[in-house]
């Protein structure tokens, strides 16, 4: 029985070869990412731990994981969105951006979601979110204010974390 992670991994591989296949579905993928938890996932009592057997019960996720999007799933989903955005932006026919059925408002929301993921997730998701955010900002939206805010907040937090450590020595 296929799992969500396996399906997203397959989509990730397909998007590397044929990203134009996902243009029609890009808004759906963005909506799926929007429904993903922004905080890093932690095991909850309602989640089922995957066992080494392939029993159907081992692949059922509890309601607390919200779509079962763990870090690996988020990585694949963000990578599919990134490849699709690259395909849309690199098309010499600029009408393809208009025919992709993605509104500018939705792309701005995607940018904000990626910034939040960068600030709250682990390294695997942060790496893919940074890459997707760079593609979205540099090739599609060409608007850099959110990036400046993101890194100012990120380095501000990093500076606050380092300061107590330096004072204790």
LOTORTI-300876 format. One record per residue (C-alpha): x, y, z; residue in three letters. Coordinates in steps of 0.1 Angstrom, whole numbers, padded with zeros to 4 digits, always signed. Layout:
BEGIN
XYZala
...
//
This chain:
BEGIN
+0000+0000+0000unk
+0016+0033-0010unk
+0023+0059+0016unk
+0020+0096+0014unk
+0058+0099+0017unk
+0063+0074-0012unk
+0038+0092-0034unk
+0055+0126-0027unk
+0089+0111-0034unk
+0077+0098-0067unk
+0062+0132-0075unk
+0096+0148-0066unk
+0114+0125-0090unk
+0089+0132-0118unk
+0091+0170-0112unk
+0128+0169-0118unk
+0123+0153-0152unk
+0090+0168-0163unk
+0080+0197-0141unk
+0055+0210-0167unk
+0033+0180-0157unk
+0027+0197-0124unk
+0018+0232-0136unk
-0020+0225-0135unk
-0016+0211-0100unk
+0007+0237-0085unk
-0020+0256-0067unk
-0032+0223-0051unk
+0003+0215-0039unk
+0006+0250-0025unk
-0027+0245-0006unk
-0014+0212+0007unk
+0017+0229+0020unk
-0004+0256+0036unk
-0023+0229+0056unk
+0010+0214+0068unk
+0020+0221+0104unk
+0044+0250+0107unk
+0060+0238+0139unk
+0084+0209+0139unk
+0065+0176+0144unk
+0069+0158+0176unk
+0054+0124+0184unk
+0020+0125+0199unk
-0001+0098+0216unk
-0024+0096+0186unk
+0003+0089+0160unk
+0011+0054+0151unk
+0048+0045+0150unk
+0057+0027+0118unk
+0069-0008+0124unk
+0091-0030+0103unk
+0061-0049+0090unk
+0040-0037+0062unk
+0007-0041+0080unk
-0021-0016+0071unk
-0023-0004+0107unk
+0013+0007+0107unk
+0008+0032+0079unk
-0023+0049+0095unk
-0016+0083+0109unk
-0034+0099+0138unk
-0052+0131+0134unk
-0026+0151+0153unk
+0000+0148+0125unk
-0023+0168+0101unk
-0020+0150+0068unk
+0009+0129+0080unk
+0034+0155+0066unk
+0066+0148+0084unk
+0099+0165+0075unk
+0106+0141+0046unk
+0071+0147+0032unk
+0076+0184+0035unk
+0109+0182+0018unk
+0094+0163-0012unk
+0064+0186-0014unk
+0085+0218-0013unk
+0109+0204-0039unk
+0079+0196-0063unk
+0066+0231-0059unk
+0101+0245-0065unk
+0106+0225-0097unk
+0072+0236-0109unk
+0079+0272-0102unk
+0112+0269-0121unk
+0094+0254-0151unk
+0068+0282-0150unk
+0095+0310-0147unk
+0118+0296-0173unk
+0091+0293-0200unk
+0099+0318-0227unk
+0062+0322-0233unk
+0053+0345-0203unk
+0016+0336-0209unk
+0024+0303-0192unk
+0026+0321-0159unk
-0009+0334-0164unk
-0022+0301-0175unk
-0007+0283-0145unk
-0038+0293-0125unk
-0017+0306-0096unk
-0027+0340-0083unk
-0001+0365-0072unk
-0019+0365-0038unk
-0013+0327-0035unk
+0023+0331-0044unk
+0028+0358-0017unk
+0011+0334+0008unk
+0035+0307-0003unk
+0064+0330+0003unk
+0052+0337+0038unk
+0047+0300+0045unk
+0082+0292+0033unk
+0096+0319+0056unk
+0077+0304+0086unk
+0089+0269+0077unk
+0125+0282+0075unk
+0122+0297+0110unk
+0105+0267+0127unk
+0115+0235+0110unk
+0146+0213+0110unk
+0175+0213+0086unk
+0160+0190+0059unk
+0129+0212+0055unk
+0149+0245+0059unk
+0172+0235+0030unk
+0144+0228+0006unk
+0123+0258+0018unk
+0153+0281+0013unk
+0158+0268-0022unk
+0121+0271-0031unk
+0120+0306-0016unk
+0150+0317-0036unk
+0133+0304-0068unk
+0100+0321-0059unk
+0117+0354-0050unk
+0143+0356-0077unk
+0124+0341-0107unk
+0087+0345-0101unk
+0078+0374-0078unk
+0111+0394-0080unk
+0102+0410-0046unk
+0128+0407-0019unk
+0114+0424+0012unk
+0102+0392+0028unk
+0137+0377+0024unk
+0152+0406+0042unk
+0127+0403+0071unk
+0132+0366+0073unk
+0170+0368+0076unk
+0168+0397+0100unk
+0146+0377+0123unk
+0167+0346+0119unk
+0200+0363+0127unk
+0183+0383+0154unk
+0173+0351+0171unk
+0207+0336+0166unk
+0223+0366+0181unk
+0200+0364+0212unk
+0208+0327+0216unk
+0246+0333+0214unk
+0246+0362+0238unk
+0236+0343+0270unk
+0262+0316+0262unk
+0289+0342+0259unk
+0280+0360+0291unk
+0281+0327+0312unk
+0318+0322+0305unk
//
